[in-house]
Each structure stands twice: as structure tokens, then as C-alpha cells.
Amino acid sequence: MSKKNIDVSPPIENSVAAAVTDQYQMPVRVVALCGVGILLCILVSVSPLLHLAGKTFLLSLRTNAFLLAWGSWLPYDLHLIQPQRASIILTNTIEFLVLIALSFGMYALCAMFMQREPTDAHFTNVTRMIWIVAIVGGLIYVLTPAMLSRDIFVYVGYGRAIALHYANPYFVAPAAFPKDPLTSYDDWQYATAAYGPFWLAICSVMALVPGNSPLRYLIAFRLLSFASYLFNIWLVTLILKKMGRSPRTATLGILLYAWNPLVIEESCLGGHNDTIMVSLLLLGIWFSLRAEQQNFARPARYLLPIIAFTLATLVKITALPLIALFLVLLARKALLSFASTPSSRLEHIRTLNWKSALQKVLLAGIVSGFIAAMCYAPFWLGHSVHDIMQSFSAPPSALYSENSIMRAVHQWIIAHGSPTQPSWAYSALNFFNQRIVWDRISYIFVAGTTIIGAVWLWLVPTTRTLVLTALLSLGTLLLVTPWFFAWYGIWLVALAVVCLPTSIDRLGRALIALALTFSASAFVTYVATVSGWSGFNWLVMACPPVLAFLIILTWKNTTHTRLLADADTITM
């Protein structure tokens, strides 16, 4: 070898160090590219969103010129159908959904790349990038001059009824105040409150926003949901680290929640209270983990999770299965904590302290019931039991159907008419076109999956099992409920990401696949605003997550083919 060659050859140590440095920089580059791509999709989508669901009172936002410029090149009307307004809506719906699909593609690509990285690699810069994209993307949606849902003004109506008109929203609809300048913005102005008292308390505080500007209220509720979204990202980080997950798993969980297109869009643009409910659920999971790793039997430990789950239920009643499942976990933990080392199975059963376990479960149940009673009491005092029960069945969500099998049956009858009597088709269609039938079906499915979850928790009493059983119960509910909207999928995503890793847990993998797939297929509900809801729409929405669940559940070659796998040992 010549002297020239020797001089230019780098030392071996330097080459290895450069290779390692380059290896650590690679995930940052890929995440940065995917993050920039997602932000571009969000920016470009502002223009079709304005054409699709723009509001005149949002046109005064000073950021509109900048945000709308990114998508100004998109066609305004492709003249697909008649009349022109329908064609404009269809055109911009397609453009919006294409951009959402591109976001999901980059989201999935980034997750797959992350999964290939070394378990204990350095992900500090990747995590920073995830946070930057989440904050910037969330703020873009907060300032987007369009509304795909007017739920925020439903919340405003309830809040102003309490704070300004001193009325009880469970018995007095916002339409009782026609002179209120914000009543006309409320799509549910003729309906009484459909949410829990804890959320109504939050709404009443938010109603103290000065003035009667709809823009101020919209931005205030969006910022509240945006803050909750960021809080949830932080909670996901805490939970995964508390579980002892590897840096890769923790970073992957953060990414799967923070960059999920459904989560960021419905949290920051829609401003739905589902994000607040998820915050309380994740907080309860965090408290449960702390209790599990310290002394679960102490009231100071096990009461905090039940309080958080109760408050989540007092935002939306759909969080109720978490309370029942946690009580099962508490009972099992209490029994195990008092078990000695028996010489036989019979002796082992006898040594379990059933009395102490029952006392703990009763205390937790009493605390939960007391909190619920205290929250409802101000609204129920002076009203009969009959009126109180009737208030639960008065809102549209308790009477009608949306984006569900029942809605598909109802639309078919409207389009084709009811079959003549006494054919079997007539009986079947009219049977499945009744809200009470689907309510009972929902109750049966939720009760069945909750019982299965209780047995599962008894066999594997961990917080992670608690989350998986909740995911099973709520995921099943969303498939059969007569009243569904896309943002309900936020619940499933939040529960799924804190269940990582899944390398040795086939059912866990299947449930996570169902949740993440559902977050994409739920966008089918936006097509219904153009074409109407049908059985085909429901199949397109429900079949992909169910198929993903079944494929992962029955996939046998798990040693070489892994979905979101990790080398961590599952202990929580």
C-alpha cells in the first residue's frame, strides 16, 4: 500500500463511530421527512375544508391568508354531480380524504421504520420532532376557518344555559333562550343535555368567555381540546415509561397517538369532549400503574384510579366499563396481596382474605358513587325520579341513529319503502329499525365483553390487561352502537398505544390493529355527508378493522412476522 493510500485511509475507530452516528441520525431524518409531509397535508387541507365547511365568522382570522395559500392550487369544483353546491362539497370531500389518506400513509411508514430500529437506540431527537409536529399541526387545525362538526356550539349552549341563564340543561333546552345570540349556532338547541355533569361544569366555566362572539368560543374550546391532546401525549409517555418499556416502544407509542390523523384532526379542529374523556382515562391508567408498582391495597393508591375513571364517565357514560373492570382488578389484587404460601390449592383458596378484598371493592364503589351523586345532585334536586329518567332518553343520541347499521336500515326503508306485510323482510327491517333493539344489542355486547374482560383480568391481574379489556369492550361497542361518529375512534387509539409492546401477545396485537385500522376507516362517515349513509358505508368502515383483528389473531408465523413488536418483557 502506498504512502498516499495510508494517509487518506481513516482510522477504524473513526469509521465505526461515524457509522453509529449515522445510524442514530437516520431515524431523525425519516421522522422529520414524514413529519414535514404530514404538516404539508394538514396545511393543504385547510383550503378544501374551507370550501367544504367554512364559516363566515371564521373569515376574520388573520392567519387565513397564510393557511389558505397552501391549498389554493386545488380544484374548487370538478363538476362531478349536480347541483353545483353538491359538486363543490363532493370535490372538496374527496380532496380532504385523499390528504388524510396520504397522512395515514406517512404515519404508517414512520411507525414501520421506527419498529425496525434497535430497541435501546437514542430517540431523544425523534421525540422532539414528534412533539414539534404535534404542536404545529394542532395549532394549524385550531386556526382552520372551517368546522366539520358543530359540537362546540352544543357545549356553548349548555354552558351559557348554566352560567348566564341559570337554567338546568338536563331539563331546559337552549332554544328556551332565543334572544341569546349564540343559540342559532347550536344544532341541538331543541335538545336537553346529553353529556355528564362534569363536562357541563367545564362548559359553564368556558361560558365565561367575555362577549358573545362565536369566534372566541370556538377558539377557546379548540384550545382546551388542543391542550388536552398535548396532555395526553405526555401521559402516554409517562405510562409507557412507567411500564418499563424500551426507548423504542415508548417513542413508538408517542408517535402512534400524537401523529394519528384522526386524533389530531378531531382533537384540534373538532374540539370534541372525547379528548377530555381520554385524558381522564389515561390519568386513571397512570394512577393504576403507580398503585400496581407500590402498594395496591392502600386506599391512597387504588382510590385515585377509580376517581379518574368516574370523572371520565361523568364526561361520557361510555367510559363506564372502565369502572367495572377496575373493581375486578382491585378485588384480585387485594386477594393476592393477602395470600400466603399454601401447601395445596384448597389451602391457598382458604388463605385468601376475601373480607378485606370485599371491603376495598365496596369502598372504591362507594367513592365512585358518591362522586357521581355529588355531581348530579345540583341538577336533580327538585325533580322527580320519572323526570330524571326521562332526561336520559331525551337527547337525539338516545333517540335516533347515525353512521351505524340501524341508520343503514333506516335509509334503505326511506329509499325503497317498507316491504308489504306479512313477509319476513318486513318483520326483519322493522325489527332492526327500532332504537330500543339496538340499545339492547349494545348492552348485551358491552356486558358480554366486560364479563370476558373480568375473567381475563382475574387470570392476568395487571393494568395492561385492564386496558386491553377496556379496548375490547369499547371497540365492540363502536361496531354495534346505533349512534357513531368518527371522533369516537380517539378512545381506541389512546387505549391501544399504551398496550405496547405486543411481540408475545397475539390478542393484544389484534386489538391494537383493530383500533388503529378503525381510526382510518372511521373517516368513511364524512362521505355520508355527500352520498348519504348506507349498508355499504358501514361495511367499508367496520370490515377493515374486524379483518385486521382476525388476521392478526389467527396469524401463526409470529416468530418471523411481527406487528409493532418489541423485545420488552410484558409485566404490566
N, C-alpha and C positions, 0 to 999 in steps of 0.2 A: 504494500500500500504506500502510495506516495505521501510526501510530507503535506502536500496540498489537501489530499483527502483526509488526512488525520486532523488537520486544522479545522476543517469545516464540519466534521462529524460531531454532533452534540453529545455530551455525557449521557450515559444510560439513565442515571438517576433523573436528570432533567427531562428526558423523553417520557419517562413513566409519569413524572409529576404533571407534565403538560397534558398527557393523555387523561389522567384522573381529573384535572381541572376542566378539560373539555367535556368529559363525561358528566360532570356536575353542572356545566353550563348548558348542556343540551336540553334538559327538561325545562329550563327557564326560557330558552328560545322557542320551544314548541308551545309552551303555555302562553307566552307572550303573543305569538302569532295567532293562536286560537282565540285569545282574549281580544286582540285587536279586531279579528273577524267578527266576533260576537258583538262588540261595540259598534262596528260598522253596520251590522244587520239592525241593531236597535235604532241607530241614527237614521238609516234609510227608511225604516218602518214608520217613522213619525209622519211622513207625508201621506202614505196611504191610510194611516189611522185618522188623520185629519179629514180626508175625503170620505172615509167610512163612517166615522162617528164624531166628527168635530163639533164643538160647541161654541156659540158666538161669544159667550162671556170669557172664553179662554183665549180669544184672539188678541187680547190686550197684553198678554205675556211678552215681555221684552226679549225673551230668548227665542221667540218663534222664528225670526228671520234666519238665525243660525241653524236651528234644528231642522227647519223645513227645507233648507238648501240642499241637504244631503240626498234627499229622495225626490227632488224636483224633476229629475230626468225620467221618472217612471210615468208610464201612460196613465192619463186621468180616466179615460173611458175606452175600452176595447170594443164597444158596441156589440156585446155578446148576446144581449136579450133586450126586450122592450118591456116597459118604457125606459127612458134614459136613466132615471134615478135608480132603477133596479140594476141596470147595466153598470152604473158607476159603483154601486155597492158591491156587486159581484166582482168587478175588476179589482177593486182595492182589497177585497177579502182574499182573493187569490194571491195578490202581491204580498199581503201581510203574512199569509200562511206559508208561502214559499220562503220568505225571510225567516220565519220561525223554524221551518224545516232545515234551512242552512245552519241556523244557530244550534239546533239539536245535533246536526252532523258534526260540527266543530266541537261541541260539548262531548259527544261520544268519542270522537277521535282523541281529544285531550285525555279523557278518562282511560282509554285503552293504552295510550302511551305511558301514562302515569303507572298503570298496573305492571308495565314491563320494567320499571326502574328497580334498582336494588332496594331491599326493604329498609335499610338503615342509611340511605343516602341523605344528603343535606337538602332540605326543602324549604329553607327559610325564605329565599328569594322567590320561590314558586308561590308560597303562601302570601307574600306581599303582593305579588301580581294578581292573585285571586281576589284579594281584598280591594285592590285598586279598580279592577274591572267591575266588581260588585257595587262599589260606591259610585263610580262614574255612570255605569249602566242604570243603577237605581235612580240617580238624580235626573237622568235624561227622561225616564218614564214619569217621574214626579212632575216634570215641566212640559210633558207632551200635551198639546192642546186638543185632546180627544178623550172620550170616555166610552169604553166598551160595555160598561155596566154603570148604572146609576145608584148602586147600593149606598154610596157615600151619602146621598141626599135622603135615603131612608134613615140612615143613622142620624143625620142632621134633624130630621123631623122628630124622631124620638127624643133627642137631646133637648131641642127647643121646647117641646111639649112639657118636659120636666122643669127645665131651668128658667124658661121665660113665661110659660103659660100656666105653670103649677098644676099640670094635669097628669093623670096616670095613663101612660101609653099602653098598658095592658087592657084598658077599658075605654079609652078615648083615642080615636084615630086623628092623625094630623089634619085631616080635612075639616075638623071642627074649628080650625083657625084659618079661615080663608083669607083673612087680611094679612097673615104672615107672608112676607114677600118670597120666602123660600119654599112654601108649601107646594107651589106649582111645579117645582123641580122634583118632587117626590113621586115616584111611580107607584108607591104603596100608600098613598095619602089616605085612602079609604080603609086601610087595614090596621089593626092593632099590632102591638109589638110581637115579633117572632123570636126574639133573642132573650138570653138570660139577663138577670138583674145586674150582674157585674158589668156586662157590656153596656147596659143602659146607664149605669153610673158613670162609665167612661164617656159615653155620648153626652151626658149632661154637663160634664166638665168641658168637653170640647165645644159645647154650645155657647160657652162664654167668650168665644172669639168675637172681638168687637165689630160692630156693624152688621149689615145684612147682605154683604157681598158673597154671592155663591162661589166666586173665585177664591176668597180667603178660606172658606170652609173646605173647599176641595183640596187646596194645597195643605191645609192643616191636617186633614185626615190622611192624605197621602204621605206626609212627612211622619206622622205617627206610625203608619204601617211600614214605611221605609226604615225607621229607627228599630222597629220590632224585627224586621228582616235582618238587619245587621246584628242585632242582639242574638238572633237565632244562629247566625253563622258562628258567633263567639261561643254559644252554648254547645253547638256541635263539636267545636274544637275541644272544649273542656271535657265533654262526655267521652270522646274517643281517647283523649289522653288519660282520663281517669280510669278508663278500662285497660290501660296499659298497651294500647295499640302502637304499632311501629310508626315511625315518621311518615312512611309511605301511606299507610292506611289512614292516618289522621288527615293528611293533606288531601287524599282522595275523597274522604268524606266531606271535607270543607268544599272542595270543588263541585261534588255532585249536588250539594244543596245550593251553594252560592251562585253557580252558573246555570242551574236548571232554568230553561227559558220560561216554563210555566210559573215557577216560583218567583222569579224576578219581575215578570210582567204583571202577574196578578197581585203581588205584594205592593209594588211601587206605582203601577198605573191604576189598578183596580182599587187599591186601598182597603181590601176586604178585612173583616174582623177575624177571618180564619188565621191570618198571620199572628194575631194576638193570642188566639187559642193555642196555636203551635208553640208560641213562646212559653206558655204555662205548662204545656205537656213536656217540653224539653226540660224546663226547670224542675218538674216533678221527677223526671228520669234522672237528672243530675243529683237531686236530693236522695233518691233511692239508691244510687250508686254509692254515695257517701255513707249512707246507713249500712249498706252491704259490706263495705270495707272497714267499718268501725264496729259499732255495736247496734245491730238492727233492732234489738229488743228494747232499747231505751226510747221512751216517748219523744224525747227531743229529736230523735233521729227519724222514726217512722211517721210522725205526725206531719212533718214538713212536706213529704211527697203527697200525702192524702190531701193536704190543704191546696197544694198546687193543682192537683188533678180535679179537685172540687171547683176551684175558680175557673179552670178551663171549661168544665161542664156548665158553669154559670155564664159563660160566654155563648157556647153552643152545646146543646144537650147531647150531641153525637159523641162527646168525649166521655160519656157515662161508663162505657165498658172498661175504661182505664181504672176507675174506682173499684169496680167489682174484681178485676184481675189483681189489682194491688192488694186487696184484702186477702185474697188467696195466697199471694206471695208472703204477706205478713204472717199469716197463720202457719204456713210451712216453715218459715224462718224461725218463728217463735218455738215451734215444736223441736226443730233440730238443735236450737241453741240450748235446750234443756235436756237433750238426750245424753245418756251416759254410754258406757261401752258395754253392751249386754252380751250375755253368753249365748243367747238364742234369739230368734226373730220374735217369739212371743214375749220374751222378757224385754226386748227392745221396745215393743209397742207399749208395754205397761209403763216403761220408764219415761215416756214422753209426757211432758207437762201440759195436758190438754186444757186444764183450768186456766193456767197462765196465758196460753195462746188465745183462748176464747176471750179473756179479759182484754187483751191487746186489740183484738179484732173489734170488739164492742166499743172500746174507747175510740179507735180510729173512725168507726162508723158513726158514733155519736158526734164527734168533732165535725165530720163531714156534713152530717145532717143539720147540726147547729148552725154552721156557716151558711148553708143553703137557706135555712129558715130565717136567719137574720137578714139575708139579702132580699128575700122575697117579702118579708113581713111589711115593710113600708108600702108595698104595692098591694098587698092583700087585705090589710086592715080595713074593716068596714064593708067587706064584700062577702057574699055567701059562697059556700063551697061549690054550688052549681055554677055561679058566675065565674069563679076561679077556674073550674074545669073547662068551661066553655071558652075562656080566654086562650087556652092552649090549642084549641081547634079552630080558632077564628082566622089566623093569618093565611094568605094564599099558599104558603109552603105546606100547610096542613090540610089543604082542601083540593089542590089541583096537581097537575103533573108537568114536569119539564125534563126534556133530554133523557128520557127513560123508555123502558118497554111499554109502560102504561101510556105514555104520550104517543108512542108509535101506533098503538092500538086505537087510541082516540082519533089520531089524524087519519087512519085508514077508514074508520067509520065515517068521518066527515067527507072524505074524498069519494068513497064508494057506496056509502049508505049501509044501514044495518040489514043483514040478511033477513029473509022472511022467516017467520015462525013456522013450525017448531024445530027447525034444523039444528044440528049440533053446532054449526058455525055461529048461529045466532046466540046460542047459550054461551059458547066459549068467549066470543067477542064481548058480550055484555058483562060476563063474569069478570074478565080481565080489564074491563074499562071502569072498574069501581075502585075508588081510592082506598076504601076500607080493606079490600082484598090485598092490595099491595102493601098496605101498612102491616097487615098480619104476616105477609110473606117476609117483610123486612124484619119484623120482630122474631120470627122463627129462625131466620138465618143468623141474626145477631146473637140470639140466645144459644143457638147450636154451636156457633164458632166460639162463643165465650165459654161454654161448657168444655169444649175441646181444649181451649186455651187453659182453663183451670186445671184440667188433668195434666196437660203438658207442664204447667208451672209446678204442680205437685211433684212431678218426676224430676224436673230440672229447675229448681227454685233459684233463678238468677234474674237480675234486672234485664239482661239481654233477652231472656225468654219472655219476660213481661212485655218488652217492646215488640217482639215477633208475634206474640199472641194478639196484641192490640192491632198490629198491622194486618193480621189475618182477619180479625173481626171487622175493622173499618173498611178494608179492601173488599170484603164480601158485601158489606152494606152498600157501598157505592155502585156495585154491579146490579143490585136489585131495587134500590130505592126509587120511588116514583118521582122524586124531586132531586135533580142533579144539575150542578153547574161545574164548569171546568176547574174553578179555583178550589174545589174540594180536594183535588188531587194534591194540593200542598201538604195536607195531613200525611199522606202516604209517603211522600218524598222525605219529609222530616224524620219520620219513624224509620224509614229504610236506611238512611245514611248512617245512623248511629248503631246499626246492627252489623256493620263491617267488623272483621273480615268474614269471609264465607267459604274458605277453602275446604273445610271439613264438615260443612253443614249444608246438605243439599236442599232441605226445606227452606233454610234461610236464604240461600241463593235464589230459589224460586220466588219467594215473597218479594225480595228486592227487585228481581227482574220484573215482576208484576207491577210494582209501584212505579219504577222508572219508565216502563213502557206506557203505563196509564197516563203519566204526565205528558206524554207526547200525543197519544190518541185522544185525549180529552179535548184537544183543540178542534175536533170534529164538530163540537157544539156550536162553533162560530159559523160553520157552513149552514146550520139550520136557520140562521137569520136571513139567509137568501133563499134557500130552496125549501125550507120547512123541515120539520123533523119526521123521520120515517124509520121503519124497522131496519132498513139498510144502514142508516146513520148510526143506529145503536150497535149494529153488528161491527161496523168499522171501528167504533170506539171501544167496544168490550172485547171483541175477539183477539186483537193483538196482545193485550196484557194477559188474558187467560191462556193463550197459546204459549206465550213466553214462560208463564208459570209452569205449564205442563211439560214443555220441552226440557226446561232446566231440572224439573223434579224427576223426570224419567231418564235423563241423560246419564249413562252408566260410565262413560270414559272420563271420570272426574279427575283422574291422576294426571292426564296429559292435557286436558282441556278445562280451563278454569275461567270462571266469570268473576271478576273483581276479587281474585284470590289473594291470599296473604299467608305468610308463614307464621303469623301470630298464633299463639295458643288461646283458644276461646275459653275464658274462665269466668266471664261476667255475662 
